[in-house]
């Protein structure tokens, strides 16, 4: 199953929700959402810095990952982005593919 890194930053309303409900409630809410899409939460961490939350999830496909991003950002309480993660084996497969490429101006 494809793996994704979801990075999220809470808006002021999102922070108010975390202050009211606590961190564990957020983990439960995210786990419930991902499970309903046929996926699994591998890890969930709160953090300092540019992002408030880092979540690694397994999801069935890119459509499911897009649905997660649209839904959580559409709530107005969170800004997020999603990074597709590749295994070392997938990178091996990628570099083994042979094809021709002409760079711009080349």
Beta strands, then each sheet from edge to edge (+ up, - down):
strand 1: 2-10
strand 2: 40-46
strand 3: 53-59
strand 4: 78-85
sheet 1: 2+ 3- 1+ 4-
end
